Amino acid sequence: MSPPSFLQSTSLLDLRRLIDLVSATCPPLADRSTKAGTLLMAGRVTPLRPDAFEVRGSASEPYTVDLLAETCSRPDFQHRAPEFKGSRWCKHLLGALMFGQQAKRSVRRGARRLGRLRTYRVKRSRRPIHRSAIAA
């Protein structure tokens, strides 16, 4: 069974909160965080590895985003992307980061839900069935 897609595991409210958090933390990234949210909801962010993503923007070729190196393969990434805390942030990089954050949140939410459900499950005993009980 494949893991749920981004659209199945997150709500618009969760995404809006994440965009608002980015906007409040760094106002110059507000517009780019909104565009990154649009990329997420359009299904244009695809994980390659836990730290690498492929993001399909407006160009014909997808861009590769590396979260560990905080880089994007877009040619003008170094020139146009605003800087925050020593790193440059384009909408592709923000989209990949948001995808990763929401995926982690989804896993934690699923684990909490499973833990809550376990308390309500009926515990069955593992007693062996005796043949004499079946024959009677």
VEXTI-560034 format. One record per residue: y negated, x, z negated of N, C-alpha, C in turn; residue number from 1. Coordinates in Angstrom, 1 decimal. Atoms other than C-alpha are relative to their C-alpha. Layout:
N
     nc2     nc1     nc3    cac2    cac1    cac3     cc2     cc1     cc3    k
       Y       X       Z       Y       X       Z       Y       X       Z  NUM
...
This chain:
136
     nc2     nc1     nc3    cac2    cac1    cac3     cc2     cc1     cc3    k
     1.2     0.8     0.0     0.0     0.0     0.0    -1.2     0.9     0.0    1
     1.2    -0.9    -0.1    -3.3     1.5     1.0    -1.1    -0.5    -1.1    2
     1.0     0.3     1.0    -6.2     1.7    -1.5    -1.0    -1.0     0.6    3
     1.0     1.0    -0.5    -8.9    -1.1    -1.2    -1.1     0.8     0.7    4
     1.1    -0.6    -0.7   -11.7    -0.4     1.2    -1.3    -0.1    -0.9    5
     1.2     0.0     0.8   -15.2     0.2    -0.1    -0.5    -1.5    -0.1    6
     0.5     1.4     0.0   -16.2    -3.4     0.8     0.8    -0.9    -0.9    7
    -0.9     0.8     0.8   -13.2    -4.8    -1.1    -0.2     0.3    -1.5    8
     0.0    -0.4     1.4   -13.8    -2.8    -4.3    -1.4     0.1    -0.6    9
     1.4    -0.1     0.6   -17.6    -3.0    -4.8    -0.7    -1.3     0.3   10
     0.8     1.2    -0.2   -20.1    -5.8    -5.1    -1.4     0.5     0.5   11
     1.4    -0.3    -0.4   -23.6    -5.9    -3.6    -0.8     0.3    -1.2   12
     0.7    -0.3     1.2   -24.9    -6.0    -7.1     0.2     1.5    -0.5   13
    -0.2    -1.4     0.4   -23.2    -2.7    -8.0    -0.7     1.0     1.0   14
     0.6    -0.9    -1.0   -24.5    -1.1    -4.8    -1.6    -0.1    -0.2   15
     1.4     0.2     0.3   -28.0    -2.5    -5.5    -0.5     0.8    -1.2   16
     0.4    -0.7     1.2   -28.0    -1.0    -9.0     0.0     1.5     0.3   17
    -0.1    -1.4    -0.3   -26.9     2.4    -7.6    -1.3     0.4     0.8   18
     1.1    -0.3    -0.8   -29.7     2.3    -5.0    -1.3     0.0    -0.9   19
     1.1     0.1     0.9   -32.2     1.3    -7.7    -0.1     1.2    -0.9   20
    -0.1    -1.2     0.9   -31.0     4.2    -9.9    -0.5     1.2     0.7   21
     0.5    -1.1    -0.8   -31.6     6.7    -7.1    -1.5    -0.1     0.2   22
     1.4     0.2    -0.3   -35.0     5.2    -6.3    -0.8     0.3    -1.2   23
     0.8    -0.2     1.2   -36.1     5.3    -9.9     0.0     1.5    -0.4   24
    -0.1    -1.4     0.3   -34.8     8.9   -10.4    -0.9     0.9     0.9   25
     0.7    -0.8    -0.9   -36.4    10.3    -7.3    -0.7    -1.0     1.0   26
     0.7     0.9    -0.9   -39.0     8.0    -5.6     0.0     0.4     1.5   27
    -0.1    -0.4    -1.4   -39.1    10.1    -2.4     1.3    -0.3     0.7   28
    -1.3     0.3    -0.6   -35.4     9.2    -1.8     0.2    -1.5     0.0   29
    -0.2     1.4     0.1   -36.0     5.5    -2.2     0.4    -0.6     1.4   30
    -0.3     0.5    -1.4   -36.0     4.8     1.6     1.3     0.5     0.5   31
    -1.3    -0.6    -0.5   -33.1     7.1     2.3     1.2    -0.6    -0.8   32
    -1.1     0.6     0.7   -31.0     5.5    -0.5     0.3    -1.4     0.5   33
    -0.2     1.3    -0.6   -31.5     2.1     1.0     0.7     0.1     1.3   34
    -0.8    -0.2    -1.3   -30.4     3.4     4.4     1.4     0.5    -0.3   35
    -1.4    -0.5     0.4   -27.4     5.1     2.7     0.8    -1.3    -0.4   36
    -0.7     1.2     0.4   -26.5     1.7     1.2     0.4    -0.8     1.2   37
    -0.3     0.8    -1.3   -26.7     0.1     4.7     1.2     0.7     0.7   38
    -1.2    -0.7    -0.6   -24.3     2.8     6.0     1.3    -0.3    -0.7   39
    -1.2     0.4     0.8   -21.9     2.0     3.2     0.5    -1.4     0.4   40
    -0.4     1.4    -0.2   -21.9    -1.7     3.8     0.4    -0.3     1.4   41
    -0.5     0.1    -1.4   -21.5    -1.2     7.5     1.3     0.6     0.3   42
    -1.2    -0.7    -0.2   -18.4     0.8     6.9     0.0     1.3     0.8   43
     0.1    -1.2    -0.8   -19.7     3.9     8.4     0.2     1.3    -0.7   44
    -0.3    -1.2     0.8   -18.7     6.3     5.6     1.5     0.0    -0.2   45
    -1.5    -0.1     0.0   -15.1     7.5     5.8     0.4     1.3    -0.8   46
    -0.3    -1.2     0.7   -13.6     9.9     3.2     1.1     0.8     0.8   47
    -1.0    -0.9    -0.6   -11.8    12.9     4.7     0.8     0.7    -1.1   48
    -0.5    -0.6     1.2   -11.1    14.6     1.3    -0.8    -0.5    -1.1   49
     0.9     0.5     1.1   -12.4    13.8    -2.2    -1.4     0.6     0.0   50
     1.3    -0.6     0.0   -15.3    16.1    -1.5    -0.6     0.1     1.4   51
     0.5    -0.1    -1.4   -15.8    15.7     2.3     0.1    -1.4     0.6   52
     0.1     1.3    -0.7   -16.8    12.6     4.3    -0.5     0.1     1.4   53
     0.5     0.1    -1.3   -17.4    11.6     7.8    -0.9    -1.2     0.1   54
     0.9     1.1     0.0   -20.5     9.5     8.3    -0.5    -0.2     1.5   55
     0.5     0.4    -1.4   -21.3     7.7    11.6    -1.4    -0.6    -0.1   56
     1.4     0.5     0.0   -25.0     7.4    11.9    -0.4    -0.6     1.4   57
     0.5     0.6    -1.2   -27.1     6.4    14.9     0.4     0.8     1.2   58
    -0.5    -0.8    -1.2   -25.8     9.3    17.1     1.4    -0.3     0.3   59
    -1.4     0.3    -0.5   -22.6     9.2    19.1     1.0     0.8    -0.8   60
    -0.9    -0.8     0.8   -21.0    12.0    17.1    -0.2    -0.2    -1.5   61
     0.1     0.2     1.5   -20.2    11.5    13.4    -0.4     1.3    -0.6   62
     0.5    -1.2     0.7   -21.7    13.9    10.9     1.0     0.2    -1.2   63
    -0.8    -0.4     1.1   -19.6    15.8     8.3    -0.8     0.3    -1.2   64
     0.7    -0.3     1.2   -20.8    15.8     4.8     0.9     0.6    -1.0   65
    -0.7    -0.8     1.0   -19.6    18.3     2.2    -0.7    -0.2    -1.4   66
     0.7     0.3     1.3   -20.4    17.1    -1.4    -0.1     1.3    -0.9   67
     0.0    -1.3     0.8   -19.5    20.5    -3.0    -1.1     0.9     0.4   68
     1.0    -0.8    -0.5   -21.8    22.4    -0.8    -1.3    -0.7     0.2   69
     1.2     0.9    -0.2   -24.3    19.5    -0.6    -0.6     0.2     1.4   70
     0.5    -0.3    -1.4   -24.6    19.9     3.2     0.4    -1.2     0.9   71
    -0.3     1.0    -1.0   -24.6    17.6     6.2    -0.1     0.8     1.3   72
     0.0    -0.7    -1.2   -23.8    18.7     9.7    -1.1    -0.4     1.0   73
     1.1     0.5    -0.9   -26.8    16.9    11.2    -0.9     1.2     0.3   74
     0.8    -1.2    -0.4   -28.9    19.6    13.1    -1.3     0.1    -0.8   75
     1.3    -0.1     0.6   -32.2    18.7    11.5     0.0    -0.3    -1.5   76
    -0.2     0.2     1.5   -30.8    18.3     7.9    -0.9     1.0    -0.8   77
     0.8    -1.0     0.7   -32.5    21.5     6.8    -1.5    -0.1     0.1   78
     1.4     0.1    -0.3   -35.9    20.6     8.2    -0.6    -1.3    -0.5   79
     0.6     1.3     0.3   -36.4    16.8     7.5     0.4    -0.6    -1.3   80
    -0.5     0.6     1.2   -34.4    16.0     4.5    -0.9     0.4    -1.2   81
     0.8    -0.4     1.1   -36.5    15.8     1.3     0.8     0.7    -1.1   82
    -0.6    -0.9     1.0   -35.7    18.2    -1.5    -0.1    -0.7    -1.4   83
     0.0     0.5     1.4   -34.7    17.1    -5.1     0.9     0.9    -0.8   84
    -0.8    -0.9     0.9   -33.5    19.4    -7.8     0.7     1.1     0.7   85
    -0.5    -1.2    -0.7   -33.0    22.3    -5.4     0.9    -0.3     1.1   86
    -0.9     0.3    -1.2   -30.9    20.4    -2.8    -0.8    -1.0     0.9   87
     0.6     1.0    -1.0   -31.8    18.5     0.3     0.9    -1.2     0.1   88
    -0.7     1.2     0.0   -30.8    14.9     0.6    -0.3    -0.9     1.2   89
     0.2     0.9    -1.1   -30.4    13.0     3.8     0.8    -1.3    -0.3   90
    -0.7     1.3     0.3   -29.1     9.4     4.1     1.5     0.1     0.1   91
    -1.4    -0.2    -0.2   -25.7    10.7     5.2     0.6     0.6    -1.3   92
    -0.5    -0.7     1.2   -25.3    12.9     2.1    -0.1    -1.0    -1.2   93
     0.2     1.0     1.1   -26.6    10.1    -0.2     1.1    -1.1     0.2   94
    -1.1     1.0    -0.3   -24.1     7.6     1.5     1.3     0.5    -0.5   95
    -1.3    -0.5     0.4   -21.2     9.9     0.9     0.1     0.1    -1.6   96
     0.1    -0.1     1.5   -22.3    10.5    -2.8     0.2    -1.4    -0.6   97
    -0.2     1.3     0.5   -22.6     6.8    -3.3     1.4    -0.6     0.1   98
    -1.4     0.4    -0.2   -19.2     6.2    -1.8     0.9     0.5    -1.1   99
    -0.8    -0.7     1.0   -17.7     8.7    -4.2    -0.2    -0.6    -1.4  100
     0.3     0.6     1.3   -19.5     7.2    -7.2     0.7    -1.4    -0.1  101
    -0.6     1.4     0.0   -18.4     3.6    -6.3     1.5     0.1    -0.1  102
    -1.5    -0.1     0.0   -14.8     4.8    -5.7     0.5     0.3    -1.5  103
    -0.3    -0.4     1.4   -14.7     6.4    -9.2    -0.1    -1.2    -0.9  104
     0.3     1.2     0.9   -16.2     3.2   -10.8     1.1    -1.0     0.3  105
    -1.0     0.9    -0.4   -13.6     1.1    -8.9     1.3     0.3    -0.7  106
    -1.2    -0.5     0.7   -10.7     3.2   -10.3    -0.1    -0.3    -1.5  107
     0.2     0.3     1.4   -12.1     2.9   -13.8     0.1    -1.5    -0.3  108
     0.0     1.4     0.2   -12.6    -0.8   -13.5     1.4    -0.5     0.1  109
    -1.4     0.5    -0.2    -9.0    -1.3   -12.2     0.8     0.4    -1.2  110
    -0.8    -0.4     1.1    -7.6     0.7   -15.1    -0.3    -0.8    -1.2  111
     0.4     0.9     1.2    -9.6    -1.3   -17.7     0.6    -1.4     0.2  112
    -0.5     1.3    -0.3    -8.5    -4.5   -16.0     1.5     0.0    -0.3  113
    -1.5    -0.1     0.3    -4.8    -3.4   -16.1     0.3     0.1    -1.4  114
    -0.2    -0.1     1.4    -5.1    -2.5   -19.7    -0.2    -1.3    -0.7  115
     0.2     1.3     0.6    -6.5    -5.9   -20.6     1.2    -1.0     0.4  116
    -1.1     0.9    -0.4    -3.7    -7.7   -18.6     1.3     0.4    -0.8  117
    -1.2    -0.4     0.7    -1.0    -5.7   -20.4     0.2    -0.7    -1.3  118
    -0.1     0.6     1.3    -1.8    -7.3   -23.7     0.5    -1.5     0.1  119
    -0.4     1.4    -0.2    -1.1   -10.8   -22.2     1.4    -0.1     0.6  120
    -1.3     0.1    -0.6     2.2    -9.9   -20.5     1.1    -0.2    -1.0  121
    -1.2     0.2     0.9     5.4   -11.2   -22.1     0.9     1.1     0.0  122
    -0.9    -1.1     0.1     7.6    -8.5   -23.3     1.4    -0.5     0.0  123
    -1.4     0.5    -0.1    11.2    -9.0   -22.2     0.9     1.0    -0.7  124
    -0.9    -0.9     0.7    14.0    -7.6   -24.2     1.0     0.5     1.1  125
    -0.9    -0.7    -1.0    16.4    -5.2   -22.4     1.5    -0.2    -0.5  126
    -1.4     0.2     0.5    19.6    -6.7   -23.9     1.0    -0.2     1.1  127
    -1.0     0.1    -1.1    22.7    -6.4   -21.7     0.6    -1.4     0.0  128
    -0.6     1.3    -0.2    24.2    -9.6   -20.4     1.5     0.1    -0.2  129
    -1.5    -0.1     0.2    27.7   -10.2   -21.7     0.7    -0.9     1.0  130
    -0.8     0.7    -1.0    30.2   -11.4   -19.2     0.5    -1.4    -0.6  131
    -0.5     1.2     0.6    31.5   -14.0   -21.7    -1.0    -1.1     0.0  132
     1.1     1.0    -0.1    28.1   -15.7   -21.7    -0.1    -0.6     1.3  133
     0.1     0.5    -1.4    28.1   -16.0   -17.9     1.1    -0.9     0.3  134
    -1.1     0.7    -0.3    31.6   -17.3   -17.7     0.1    -1.4    -0.7  135
    -0.1     1.3     0.8    31.1   -20.1   -20.3    -0.8    -1.1     0.6  136
